[in-house]
Amino acid sequence: MSRARATKEDTEVIKVEIPKSLAERFRKYVAEKYGFRRGALSRAIADLIKRELNALRSQSSNTVDSIVGLGLLSDYRWEGEDLAEALRRRANVPDRR
């Protein structure tokens, strides 16, 4: 897999402080997964940030998709009533107000 090398204009330096024990564990992880090549630490951090942000994005869309999916799987017919009340009644959950 070929990776394009980022230029100085495409990169930003972010300094962070983390516990020494976490840094040691992370460096070991990077060495095992990315090797000892130059830039491996930066690449690993960028990959983890991308993965976390993508997961966050998919979680928010999954929530809506899950709710819509439940409706598609259900025989319930929503007719504009309060959605929270309709779901509570459908699930037989007592009103906690």
Residue, then its C-alpha position, 0 to 999 in steps of 0.5 A: m500500500s502506497r501512501a502519499r507523503a504529506t508536505k509541510e503545508d498539509t500537516e500540523v503539529i499538535k503537542v499533547e501530554i499523556p501519562k508516561s505509561l500510556a506513551e510507552r504502551f503506545r510506542k510498543y503498539v506502533a512498533e509492532k503494527y507500523g514498524f520502526r520507520r520514520g513517521a510511524l508514530s505520526r501515521a499511527i496517531a493519524d490513523l487512530i484519529k481517523r478511525e475514531l472520527n469515522a466511528l463517531r460519524s457512523q454511530s450518529s447515523n446508525t442511531v437514526d438508521s436503527i430507529v427507522g429500521l425498527g419502524l420498518l420491522s414493526d407492524y406499528r402504524w405511526e399516525g403523527e402522535d407523540l413519538a416518545e409516547a407511542l414508543r413507550r406504549r408500544a414497549n409497555v414502559p410505564d410513564r416516568r413523569 
